[in-house]
Amino acid sequence: MTAPATESARRLNLISWVVRIGVLIVLGVALLPIAPQIIAYAQHAGFHPHLPDMSRVSSLPPQLQLHIVAAISAFVIGCVIFFQPKGSRFHKTLGWAWVVAMGTTAISSFFITGLNGNNLSFIHLISGWTVVALPMALFAIRNKRIMIHRRMMTGLFLGGLVFAGVLTFIPGRLMYQLFFG
């Protein structure tokens, strides 16, 4: 790597860290004004966080167990990738593991219904987009389109895992019952 390329890589890495920290600060600041309402609702609703009852998880249908394990794996791997330097062998290895976990999460979701009776729900649109966007993001990095790859993978992580994951913790849904019920 030449000296200008090294300087450019350092600058890009610094910018990516500033963006990451900025995202965390913005999320914290955005939630701060509604924190009292969240706490009041939690107390009113009998909110008692605890570790999930694993015997209940083991009694779930296999497709749901697979979905939960894949989603948690994708989330943990994604968090590690988010805070690691990009382009290294470690990043690429974890990236492939994340793609497999994310693909498994998306595909397994099509075998899970219940939010909308026995039909697919609006959340499955996120899964459909994930199935389309994962290959597109891989195609982008294969063709050295790093910014497109970065944006797509970040969007899949935030939309496909964080946003969809938050929706699973709505009172009355399974994850809410496992962790807070």
N, C-alpha and C positions, 0 to 999 in steps of 0.2 A: 504494500500500500504506500503510495507516495505521501509526502508531507502535506500538500494541500488536501488530499483526500482524507487524511487522518484528522486534520483540523475541521474539515467539513463534517466528518463523522462525530467528532466531539461536540460540535455545535448542535448537530441534530439530536444527539443523546441528551444534551442539556435542555434543549427545547422540549423533548418528549417528557423529561422528568418534571419540568415546569408545568406542562399540560396536565400530567398525572396529579401532581399536588394541587393544582388549580381545580381540577374536577372534584377532588376530595373536599376541598375548602368550600366550593360552591354547593355541593350536596349538604355539607354540614350547616352552612348558613341558610340554605333553603329550608331545611327541616327545623331550624331553631325557632322560628315564630310559631310553628304548630306543635312544638314539643309539649306544652302544657295540655293541649287538647288530646294529644296521643296518650299521655300519661293518665289523664282523667278518664278517657274511654277505656283504657286498659284496666284501671282500677274498678270501674263500673262493670265491665264485662267479666270480672273475676279472672283477670289475667294472671296466670301462674306459670312462668316459663320453667321448663324442666327438660331433661334429656328424654328423647323419644323412647317409648316402650318397644323394645326390639322384638318382643314376642308378637306384638301387633303387626310389625313390619313383616315378620316371617310368615304371617298368615295371609298376606296380601297376594293377589294373583301374580304369576311370574312376570307378565309384561309390565306391571306396575313396579315390581321390585327392580327389574332391569332398568326401567326409566329413572327411578330414584337414584340407583347406584351410578348410572351414566351421568345424570345431571350433577350430582355432587362431585363426581370425578372431574367433569368438565369445568365446574366452578373452581375447584381447588387448583387444577392445572392452569386454568386461565388466570387466576390470581398470581400464581408463581410467574407465569410468562409476562404478565403485565409489568412486573417489577424487575425483570431481568434484562440485560443488554440484548438487543435484537441482532439476528444474523449469525449468532454463534451456533456451534454444533448442538449445544444444550438446548438452545431455543428451537432449533429445527426438530430435534427429537421430541421435546415436549409438545411442539406444535402439531406433529403428526398424532401424538397421543390425544391431544385436545380435539383434533378433527374427528378421530374415531369416536371419542366420547360424545362429542357434540352431535355427530351424525346418528349415533345410537340413540341419543336422547330424542332427537327430532323424529326419527323413524318409529321408535317405540311409542311415541305419543299418539300416533294414528290408531293404535290398538287400545287406547284408553278413552272412554267416554264417561259421562255422568254429569258434567256441568250443564249439559244441554239435553238431558234425557239420554237416549241411546244414540244420539247424533253427535257429529263433530261440532265443536264450538269455535268462537272467534279466536281462541288461543291457538287453535290448530293452524291458523294463517301464519303465525310466527314459525311453526314447524315447517310448513310448506316453503316459506321464504328461506329458512335455514338449509333445506335440502337443495335449493337452487343456488343460494349464495356461497355455500362452502366450496363447490367446484369452481365457481367464478373467482373466489379469492385465491384458490390454489393456482388457477390459470394465470392470475395477475402476477403472483410472485415468480412463477416459472418464466414469465416474460419480462422480469425485472421491473415491474410496475409496483414499486414498493409502497408508495402512498395509497394507491388503490387497495392493495392488499391490507395495509394497516387499517384503513378506514373500514373496510368490510369486516375484518376480524374483530375490531373494536365494536362495531355495530352489532355483530352477532353475539358477542359476549354481553354487551349491555342490554340489547333487546331480547335475545334468545335465552339468556340465563338470568340476568338480574331482573329485568322487567317481568318476564314470565314467571320467574321464581317468586317475586313479590306477590304476584297474583295467586300463587298456591297457598299463601299464608292468610288469605281472606277468611274471616271467621266462618266456620261451617265446613270448610274444605279439609281434606285429609291432613295436609302438613300442619295446618293450624291445630287440628285435634291432636296430632302426634306430639307437637312441641308445647302447646299452650292449653290444651283441653284437660 
